[in-house]
Amino acid sequence: MKITLGTGNEHKVFEINTIVKSLGFDNIDFVPAPKGFNPIEDGDSFEDNSFIKAKEASLMTGMISLADDSGLCIEALNGAPGLYSARYAGSQDEKIARVLNELDGIDNRKAKFVCSMTLVDKDGNILHRTKGECHGQIIKERKGVNGFGYDPIFLPDGYDITLAEMTEEGKNSISHRGRALRAMLEFVDKL
């Protein structure tokens, strides 16, 4: 079964297909959204934005489509960067620097990654939704070179290494996206 993934992020397509195969779902293959895919993410929640992207992908391709919206929510920053995680600053280095600067001198460093996924039919109607979270802390300096985004400053609960210090397989086993995707695959496998 081929499903369009509502994203222009090639790393996300690779990551999701890697998780799918590692879980033994060899019958499901996610393909990237076509060129020109650029929906306006103006929802009020991760759920809203995942639906906007999934619907746009299905209408462009006429295929069942899946999209996610995810972000980092930091307790001491009232949930920021949240919905604006991808747009919190210019480059990824600047995003990390901004978070570390805003948390300077703050003891409460609790944070979580949140991922909402929406699966729609070929006409953009919702078939299923899932959500995954990964709880942890924001550390004071970057560690690790794997992963992407805020991974170098996120220390998951129960671990002594950041997401960026983990193998791809290790990260996918505990990540917000991995958790949401596993729940989604259980539904997709029954279609």
Residue pairs with C-beta under 8 A, 6 or more apart in sequence:
1 27
1 28
1 29
1 64
1 188
1 191
2 29
2 30
2 31
2 63
3 28
3 29
3 30
3 31
3 63
3 64
3 65
3 66
3 119
3 188
4 30
4 31
4 32
4 33
4 57
4 58
4 60
4 61
4 63
4 64
4 65
4 66
5 12
5 13
5 16
5 30
5 31
5 32
5 33
5 57
5 65
5 66
5 67
6 33
6 37
6 39
6 50
6 53
6 54
6 56
6 57
6 58
6 65
6 66
6 67
7 13
7 32
7 33
7 37
7 53
7 67
7 68
8 32
8 33
8 37
8 38
10 32
11 148
12 68
12 177
13 30
13 31
13 32
15 168
15 172
15 177
16 30
16 177
16 181
17 29
17 30
18 168
18 172
19 172
19 177
19 178
19 181
19 182
20 28
20 29
20 30
20 181
20 185
22 169
22 172
23 182
23 185
25 185
25 188
25 189
27 189
28 185
28 188
28 189
30 66
33 56
33 57
33 60
33 61
33 65
34 60
34 61
36 60
37 56
37 57
37 60
39 52
39 53
39 55
39 56
40 52
41 49
41 52
41 53
41 69
42 52
43 49
43 51
43 52
43 69
43 83
44 83
45 83
45 116
46 69
46 70
46 71
46 83
46 114
46 115
46 116
46 131
47 69
47 116
47 118
47 129
47 131
48 69
49 69
49 83
49 116
50 67
50 68
50 69
50 116
50 117
50 118
50 129
51 67
51 118
51 120
51 126
52 67
53 67
53 68
53 69
53 118
54 65
54 66
54 67
54 118
54 119
54 120
54 124
55 65
55 120
55 124
57 63
57 65
57 67
58 64
58 65
58 120
58 121
58 122
58 123
58 124
59 123
59 124
61 122
62 122
63 122
64 119
64 120
64 121
64 122
64 127
64 191
65 119
65 120
65 122
65 124
66 117
66 118
66 119
66 120
66 184
67 117
67 118
68 115
68 116
68 117
68 118
68 177
68 180
68 181
69 83
69 115
69 116
70 85
70 113
70 114
70 115
70 116
70 176
70 177
71 81
71 82
71 83
71 84
71 85
71 86
71 113
71 114
72 81
72 82
72 85
72 99
72 111
72 112
72 113
72 149
72 150
72 154
73 79
73 80
73 81
73 82
73 111
73 112
73 113
73 114
74 80
74 81
74 99
74 103
74 109
74 110
74 111
74 138
75 108
75 110
75 111
76 103
76 106
76 108
76 109
76 110
77 99
77 102
77 103
80 88
80 102
81 88
81 95
81 99
85 95
85 149
85 150
88 95
88 98
88 99
89 95
89 97
89 98
92 148
92 149
95 149
95 150
96 142
96 150
96 152
96 153
99 138
99 150
99 153
100 138
100 140
100 141
100 153
103 109
103 138
109 137
109 138
109 139
110 135
110 136
110 137
111 135
111 136
111 137
111 138
111 154
112 133
112 134
112 135
112 136
112 176
113 133
113 134
113 136
113 150
113 154
113 175
113 176
113 177
114 131
114 132
114 133
114 176
115 131
115 132
115 133
115 175
115 176
115 177
115 179
115 180
116 129
116 130
116 131
116 180
117 129
117 130
117 131
117 132
117 180
117 181
117 184
118 126
118 128
118 129
119 126
119 127
119 128
119 129
119 184
119 187
119 188
120 126
120 127
121 127
127 187
127 191
128 184
128 187
128 188
130 180
130 181
130 183
130 184
130 187
131 180
132 175
132 176
132 177
132 178
132 179
132 180
132 181
132 182
132 183
133 176
133 179
134 154
134 156
134 163
134 174
134 175
134 176
134 179
135 156
135 157
136 154
136 155
136 156
136 157
136 159
137 154
137 155
137 157
138 153
138 154
138 155
139 153
139 154
139 155
139 162
141 153
142 152
142 153
142 164
143 152
143 153
143 161
143 162
143 164
143 165
144 151
144 152
144 161
144 162
144 163
144 164
144 165
144 166
145 152
145 164
146 163
146 164
146 165
146 166
146 167
146 168
146 171
147 163
147 164
147 166
147 168
147 171
151 162
151 163
151 164
151 171
152 162
152 163
152 164
153 162
154 162
154 163
154 164
155 161
155 162
156 162
156 163
156 174
159 166
159 174
163 171
163 175
171 178
172 178
